[in-house]
């Protein structure tokens, strides 16, 4: 009976780890979760956006097909967020730390 418990516990542990690994998402061995590429860490103006605008921004960034389209969208978005920051008396926005369009092949 004691051996049965050990085998059952081991089987459940292996099953649990297999399920966790197959799901992906953030964490060890997993990829990025939904919408996690664009967030407060890498989107200037994030704190100026409503939750709905953030979701729309994430969806738009995910749908961009080429670098030109991406660069045009980023420039427009940065302009809008800069104007919003100025309206609210906040400091000027920084440029993104890295090129958000770099993930798109030319």
N, C-alpha and C positions, 0 to 999 in steps of 0.2 A: 504494500500500500504506500509506503514511504517513497519508493522509486517512482510509482505512478504519479505522485504529486510533483516530484522534481521534473519528470518528463512533461507533464501538463503545463507547468509554469514555464519551462523552457520553450515549449511550443507557442504559448501565448506571447512570450517576449519576442520571439522571432517573427511571428505574425504581425505584431504591433509595429515592429521596426520596418517590416516590409511594406506595410500600408503607409507609414509615414514617409518612407523614401519614394514611393510611387506617386504620392500626392504633389511633390515638388513644393514650390513656394519658398518664402524666405527661410533661412536656416542652413545648417550644414548640409551640403550636397544638393540643396534645392536651388532652383532658379529664382528669378524675381517674381513676386506676387503681382496680382492685377494692379496696374496703375502705379506701381512702386518706382518706376523709372523717373517720374516727374513728381517732385514733392517739395516741401519747405527747404530741404537741403540744397536743391539745385535749380529752383525756379525763382528768380528775382520777382518780387511782387506777390508771392504766395499768400502772405499775411493780409494783403489788400483784397484778395479774392473771396467771394462767397463760396460756400461748399459746392453750390451748383456750378459756379464758374471753374472751380478746381476740377470737378469731374469732367466738364466739357473740355477743359485744357488737356487733361490726360487723354481723353478720347481722340481729340484732334491730333495730338502729338503721335498717337499710335497709328493714326490713319494716313499720315503723310507719306507720299510715295517717292519723292525725290528731294535732293538737297536744296534746289532753288525754291520749291514750295515751302520747305521747312524754314529756310532762312528768311523768306518773306513773312511767314507767320510769326516767327520769333521776333523779328524787327517790329512788326505791328503790335504784338503783345507787349513788348518792352516799352514801346511808345505809350500805349494805353496805361500801363501800370505806373510809368513815370509821371504822367499827367495826374493820375489818381493820387499818387504819393504827394505831389505838389499841392493838390486841392486840400488834402488832409493835413498839410503842414509837416509832413514826414521828410526824413532825409532822402537824398537822391538814391536811386537804385544802383546796386552794383551790377556789373556785367556778369553773366553766368561764369562759373569757375571753369567750365569746359564747354566745348562746342556741343550743344544739344542735337545738332544735325549730323554729327560725326558717325552715328550709327547707320546712317542711310548711305548706301553705295551710290556713287555718281551715276 
